[in-house]
């Protein structure tokens, strides 16, 4: 079965965050497995290499650009919907997959529903956190999101802090408009179901080409680690830097090296830390090929960081501060002693003293990577598509949500609502499998 698939994201692709990386990797993977893939984003055609991969690009209309931030905003306007409608007809789209929570995704979901096109929405994180000092901005966040998307706001309290709840409400309102919600991780899927979403299934992010390589020599040179992410507070780069200060103070310079990708140094760092700035996914892969493991220092924020998928693709385990991620990744993860810099430092020091501790997690990384292959990902998307289509559900949820805002009249729609039984994995499916945790590594 081959499909004509439209992938949609509101974010600019020139800024390579985790959502953009997952989006582009999915486009490449689906195209590589024979599907006809088009991507829509404000600057989709800036990705010149995608044409060689067989992916068609479309720059979406932009309603306005936030001054000083170079941030495009696409409103779910009648004009946007009209343009999207023409494009969906021209492309004869079979399936829509959205990757963001804003106006372009909302417009595409609405038009897809009217046209009877099945839709999926990928949630990259439900664990939004706003700055504490901005707590009073929660009503504004909700109002602006409703204005740009045309979606009724969520009335649920989704987090103890009001701003966090409002941010998570953005995700929930868009997810409710899709036929099927995809969570790359099991722990996030559980949180989404607890928030009231029942049409949730787990499908891992993907990486186009698997090229697992043996670990570099365990007895020569420094223990090499890679940290790659946005320089955002929730990623806790400061924990990695503080841990390396402790490690260098105990072991000396040159025993452990940490390569950091994502930005430039803003504070003095230990000599054993090398900053590489913002680099491409291919650049991150090159760092991982020369490393023993990746490091993820976020705690309570991440769903399935793309650096983990990239590391597993290279046959490298991940050292994680977050115990939830340690459980999610099973034997492919090395759990830090605790969530602090001191706990991470203790773990790194033990690994530097006994690198054989890396071998079992590296084998687990290879097992996990098989779930993220292009072939497996495309198979999982195809299985999910067939389950949506089998219950004929594509349009009425969006119509109901827009009627509640007085935006539209009832449309002709397919019968039924996608029940939990329709999206529960059938016997033999690999959609919700994960690496066993019985041998979870902790050092």
N, C-alpha and C positions, 0 to 999 in steps of 0.2 A: 504494500500500500504506500503510495506516495501522495503527499499533500502539498497544497499551495498555502504557505504559512506566512502570516504577517506578525513580526515581532515589534513591539512598541515600547518606547521609553521617553520620558519627558526630559531627562537629563542630557546635557551636552556630553558627547563622547570624547571630546578632547581632554576632559578631566577624567582620568581613569580611576574611579573608585571601584569598590567591590561589585556594585550592581552593574556598572558599565562593563566590567570584565566578564561577569557571568553572562550578561546579555550577548556580548560579541562572541563569546565561546559557544554559546548555544546556537547562534546563527551559523557559525562555521561547522559545528557538529551536525546540525540538521541538514545543511547543504551537502556535507560530505557523505551523508547516507542517502542521498538521492532526492530529498525534498526540494521544492521550489521555495526559496526563502527571500522575503523582502523585509528590510528593517526600516522603521520610521523613527526619526529623532530630529530635534532642531538642526543638528549638523551631521546627519547620517552620512552624507556623501563625502565627509572629511576622511572617512576610513577607506582610503584608496586600495588597500590590500584586499578588501572584501570582494572586489570584482573578480579577482583571480580565483577566489574561493567559490565563485558561482553565486554570490549574494547580491541582490539588487538593493540599492539604497534610495530612500526618498526623504528629502528634507521637509519636515512638516511646517505648516504655517506657524508663525510666532505672533502672538497678540501684542506683547510688548517686552522690552528688556529692562530689567531692574538696573537703574543708573548706578554706575560705580562698581557693580558686581558682575557685569557681563553674564547675567543670569536670565535666560529666555523663559518667558511664561507663555504657555499655550492655554488659552481659555476654551472651555467647552461651549463654544458659541455656535449659532446657526451657520455661520460661515465655515467654521472648522468642520462641523458635521457634514455640510454639503460637499466640501472637498474630500473628506474621508469617504463619504458614500460613493462618489465618483471613482475614487481609487479602488475601493473594494470591488466595485462592479468590473472595473477594467482588469484587475488582477484575478478575478474569479476566486477570491480567497475562500479556502475551506476551513481555516482555523486561525483565530487571533490569540496571541499570547502577550499580555501586558506585563511590564516590569517596573512600573512606578505608580504613584498614588495621586497624580495631578491631572490637569485638564486634558492633555492629549490622550492619556489612557482612558479617562472617563468618556471622552467623545467617541473613541474607537469602540469601546464596550457598548455604548448606547446604539451606535449605528449597526454594529454587528448583531445586536439583539433584534433590531428591527428587520434586518435582512435574514435572520434565522441562521447566523453563522455561529458555531460553537466557540466559546471563549474560555481561556484559562488566565489566571492572574498569579504571578510569582511574587511571593512576599520575601523580600530580602532581609528585612528585620522588622519584627513587631515590638522590639524592645527599645523604642525611642527614648532618649533622655534629653530634656532641655536644661539649660542652666538654671540654677536655683533662683538667681536674681531676676529671672524673667517669668516667674510664676504667674504674675498678673496678666501676662500676655495670652493665657490660654483661650479666653473668649475671642480674641482677635485671630488667633491661629485657626480656630474653628470657623469663624466668619469668612476669612479669606479663602480657606479651602473650599467652603461651600460655594463661594462666589466663582471661583475658577473652575470648579468641577460640576456645579449644578446638583450635587448630591446632598441629600438630607444628612445632617450630622448624626453621629452615634450618640445616644443618650446614656450609654453604659459608662460606669466608672471603671476604667481599665488599668489604673495604676494609682498608688497612694497620692502622688503629686499631681496637681491639676494639669500642669503643662504636659507632663509625660502622658497623661490620660488623653489629652486633646490630640497629641501627636499620634498616638496609637489609634485614636478614633479615625484619623485620616486613612490609615491603612485598612481599618475594618470597613469603612463605608465603601471604598473602591472594591475590596475583596467581595463584598456582598453582591456586587453587580456582575460578577463573573459566574459562569456555569460551574467552574471547578477552580479551587484554590490550590496552588502548589507551594508546599513548604520544603525547602531542601533538607531540613533537619526534623528529627522526631520531637525534640523538646519544644521547638517553635510550633509545630503542628498541635501539640497538646495545649499550648497557650492559646492558639487560635480557636480551637474547639471550645476551650473554657470560656472564651469571649463570646461564644454563641454561633460560630461558624461550624456547619456540619459537613459542608462539601469540600473537605480538605484531604489531600493525599500527599505522601512524601515521595519526592523525586529529587535525587541529588543534583546539584549543579554538575556541569560537565567541563571537560577540557578536551580540545579537539584531538590532539595527538598524544598518545601515551608513549613515553620513551624511557621507561624505568631503567635506571642504571645501577650497577653495584655501588655500595658505599665506598667512598674514597678510603685509602689506606687508614686503618685504625691506629697505626703505631707511629706515623710520621706527621710532622707539622702540627699546627694548632687545631683544636676542636673548633670547627667553623659552623656558625649558626647564621640564619637569615631571619630578619624581622622586616616585613613588607606590608604596609597599610597606609591609610590616610593618617596625617598628623592631626588627629582629633582627640579630645580629652578621653572619650570612651575607649580608645584603643590603648591607652596607658603606656605610651612610649617611655614616660618617665620611670616606670617600673623596670623596664628593660635596661635603661641607662644606669639606674641606681644599682641594679643587680650586677651589672658589669663592673661598676666601681668596686663593689665588694669582692667580686671574683678576682679582679686584677690586684687588689690589695692583698689577697691571700696567696694567689698562685703566681703573681708577677706578670709582666707584660709578655705576650706572645704565646701563652698557653691556650687561650681561648680568643677567637676573633668573632665579632658580631658585625655582619654587613646589614645596613639599614637602607631600605628603599622607600620612597614616599615623600621626601622633602629634604631640606637642608637643616643643618644643626642650628638650633636657636639657643643652646647653652653649651657650656664646656663639657666635653665628653671624654671618657677614658681613651687612652692611646689605642686600645684594642678594638675600638668601635670605628667603623668606616661608613660615612654617609655617601650614598650614591645619587641622591636627589630623586626626582620623579623619573621613573624608567618604564619601559613598555613591559607587557607580559613576557615577551621573549627575553628581555633583560633580566627579569626576575627568575626565569627558568635557568638562565646561565649562572646566576648566583647559586641557585639550588643545586645545580649539577656539581658545583665545587664545594658543597656544604655537606655536613653530617645530618643536620636537622633544621627545621624552621621553628620559630618561637612566636607564640600568640599570647599577648599579655592582657587582652581585654577580659573583663569579668562581669558576667550577667548581661552583656549587650549583644554579642554576636550570635547569629543563626548558624551559618556555615561559611566561615571566611574563605574567600577564594584562594588565599595563600595556602590554606590546608589542601585544597584540591590540587593546586600547582605542585605542592610538596609531594603529595601522594603520587602524582603523575610521574615525578622524578624518582620515586622509590624512597623518599625521605620521610621519616616520622615527624610529628610536631610535638614540641614541648608546650604545654598549655597551663596557664594560671587558673583558668576557669574550670572547676570540677565538673560542671555540666558538659562542657566541651570534651573533657576527658572521657566521660561516659558515652557521649555521642560518637566519638571516634574509636572507642574501644581499644584494641591492642595496637592500633596505629598511633596512639597518643602516649606521651610520657607526662604524667601528671606532676606538676610542681609540688613541692612539699606543702605549700599553702599559697594563698593569693598575693602575698607580699613580695617585695623585692628581695627580702632576706630568704624567703622560701624558694624563690626562683634561683637565687645565687647558690643555695645549698644543692639544688638539683643539678645545676650546671657543673659545679665542682665535682660532684660524684660521677657525672658522665665523663668529665675530663680525666678522672682517675681510672675509670674502667669503661672504655668505649665499647666493650662487648655488650654492655647494657643496651646499645642501640640496635643490635641485630634482630631481636624479636619484634620490636616496634617497626623496624624497616620492612620486615616480612608482612606485618599487618598493613603497612602503607600500600604495599603492592596489591594486597587483597582488596583494600578499600578502593584503589584506583580502578579496578575492574568495574565497579559500580558507576564510575564517572566517565567511562569510555563513551565516545560518540555513538557507537553502535547500541550500547545499552540504554543511553539516554534517549535516543530516537525511538527505540523499542518501547520504553516506558511512556513517552509522549503519545505514541501511536495507540497503546493499550488504553491510556486515559481518554484519548479522543473517541475511541470506539465505545467506551462506557458512557460518555456524554451523549453521543449520537444515538445510542441504543434507547435512551429514555426521552429523547426529543425535548430538550429543555431550553432552548437557547434564548428566549426573548422575554419571558414574562417578568423575571425578577427586576430587570432594569426598568421596564415600563412601570411597575408598581412603585419603585423608588422615585421616579421622576413625577409620577402622578401625585405623590405625597408632597412634592414641592410645587405642584401646579405648572410643571414645565411641558407636559405633553398630554395627549389624549391616548386612551387605550389603543394598543396596536394588535394586529393579528399575531398570535403567538402560538408556539407549540404547546402541547399539553404536558402537564406534570412539572414537578420540581425535583431536582436531582437529590434523591434520598441517600442517607448514609450507606445503605446496602448497595447502591449503584456505584459508589466510589470506593468501597472497601475492597482491598486487593483480593482477587480470586486465587484459588489454589494454583500454585506454580508461578504467580507473578513475582517479579523482582523489584517492584516499585518501592516497597517499604522495608526491604532487607537492609540490615546494617551489620558492620563487623561485630562479632561477639565480644562481650565485655568480660568474659570469664578470665581472660589473661591480661586485664588492664594493667599497664605498666606504671609503676610509681617508683621514683628513685629519690 
